Amino acid sequence: MKAVAEYWTDRRKDLLRDERGVIYKVDVAATIALCFPNSYFVGMSNLGFHTAYWHFNLPENVKAERAFYEGDEKPLTLESGRSLDEFSLVGFSINFELDYVNILRMLSLSKIPLLREKRNYSHPLVFIGGIVTFFNIRPLIPFIDFAFIGESEELFEQVNNELVHYAATKGVEKTELLKRLSLIDGIFVPGFSQTVNPRYVDNLDHFECVSRIITPHTEFKNMFLVEISRGCLHKCNFCVSGHVYQRPRFRTLSHIMRSCERGLLLTNRLGFIASAPSDYPSFDELCAYLKSRNAKVSFSSLRVSSITKSVLELLIASGQTSLTLAPETGSERLRKHISKNIDNKCFFDVIQLAKKCGMKRIKLYMLIGLPDETDADLDETVLFIKESAKIMLIRVSVTPFIPKPATPFERYTINDKKIIRKKIAFLRHAFKNDTRVTLTFDGIKAAHQQASLAKGDETILLDEAEKLSSL
């Protein structure tokens, strides 16, 4: 244990030294350990986690500190190095089903009983939020006291007020707090709530969604992130974001520019987050503004049909040498089946343009095992990649299709492991001597586990919980 404590003390010092924007508070009655059930690198790249940290810390008498999953090491908060069981509440921001298990591990390592029914007034309340609350929190219901369902910005003030009231009672009346929380539209409380519909923010300009802490230790190194929209116009049949967010909503250009100006006081690197940033109605005007401010720019993704020479030049001027595209498959028939109606020529034209503008590499995201996929579709995917590689070096990330709730493809099942292995072997063989193509594959076991959790019920994690509880 001494080695763990020493490791985390040194790690904390290094991370905190490099961060800008950390919120420190003296001890207050209502304390929250806000956890991301994955690494610091992943968690601090997530705008939802930044948003929750900011809003929980807005009231003077509520304090939130961050904690992350560090493998088998006991999770301690970054700001003060305290254990999770020392807080009034422990909250988790969840964006990925495989992190469900990490939630249980973090609680177990903190000596907090996993099952809600095993905890008493001396234990912290456990809650969750994040995109998975839009479509399936059932696997976590046995372990949580409450959940933010959907978009949380309009809920924080009400919840914080209840937490202050709870702290004033010395934390004894948990049942009364949970009863009061269950009356808030958008909060689900097992035992009190029935069905709770996700909350949505009608006007995104009412709540700024940006980086609250700048750090070099993330995917977006020293970058100020700005959310420009939510939802997606295209509604691909396999994709959650196109279906759970109701309608697409866009922030006004003036709102985004104000956020950018604040970010430029901290860094010249700006990143823009949306399902499809180039769908933003004032995208050309935004790019012109960014160019005028000499900002180094990154976009979370770009739809191939909207990539222009000016966009590529902006990215290259920002230091980017690679472009990421998501054709999903090389089969035009199959691409139409998933409601992604873009032909192969559009991709080839953009790759040619990217090369002319100075890009050095293309990254392609591809799916295998899509509904109704045939051997002929895989053949076309190979041909598509080979044609792309004639233009420029290609890196291909291959992922098994995972059916998600709330999408038109939710009724399908993931391919059997043997079938996935066969398809991976086929792709490996097709490019074994091709030095212009690099293939990477997601793990098959992890994909099957994710598929099970995505549509799992309240029993799916009970065996894992029992195993952890016996350690």
Sequence and secondary structure as in RCSB ss.txt:
>XXXX:A:sequence
MKAVAEYWTDRRKDLLRDERGVIYKVDVAATIALCFPNSYFVGMSNLGFHTAYWHFNLPENVKAERAFYEGDEKP
LTLESGRSLDEFSLVGFSINFELDYVNILRMLSLSKIPLLREKRNYSHPLVFIGGIVTFFNIRPLIPFIDFAFIG
ESEELFEQVNNELVHYAATKGVEKTELLKRLSLIDGIFVPGFSQTVNPRYVDNLDHFECVSRIITPHTEFKNMFL
VEISRGCLHKCNFCVSGHVYQRPRFRTLSHIMRSCERGLLLTNRLGFIASAPSDYPSFDELCAYLKSRNAKVSFS
SLRVSSITKSVLELLIASGQTSLTLAPETGSERLRKHISKNIDNKCFFDVIQLAKKCGMKRIKLYMLIGLPDETD
ADLDETVLFIKESAKIMLIRVSVTPFIPKPATPFERYTINDKKIIRKKIAFLRHAFKNDTRVTLTFDGIKAAHQQ
ASLAKGDETILLDEAEKLSSL
>XXXX:A:secstr
 HHHHHHHHHHHHHHHHH BS       SEEEEEEESS HHHHTT HHHHHHHHHHTSSTTEEEEEEE  TTS  
B TTT  BGGGSSEEEEE   TTHHHHHHHHHHHTT  SSGGG  TTS EEEEESGGGGT  GGGGGG SEEE B
  TTTHHHHHHHHHHHHHTTT  HHHHHHHHHTSTTEE TTT S    B  S GGGS  B SSB SSSSSTT EE
EE EES SS  TT SHHHHTSS EE  HHHHHHHHHHHHTT SEEEEE SSGGGSTTHHHHHHHHHHTT EEEES
   GGG  HHHHHHHHHTT  EEEEEEE S HHHHHHTT    HHHHHHHHHHHHHHT  EEEEEEEES TT  H
HHHHHHHHHHHHHHTTSEEEEEEEE    TTSTTTTS    HHHHHHHHHHHHHHTTT TTEEEEE  HHHHHHH
HHHHT  TTTTHHHHHHHHT 
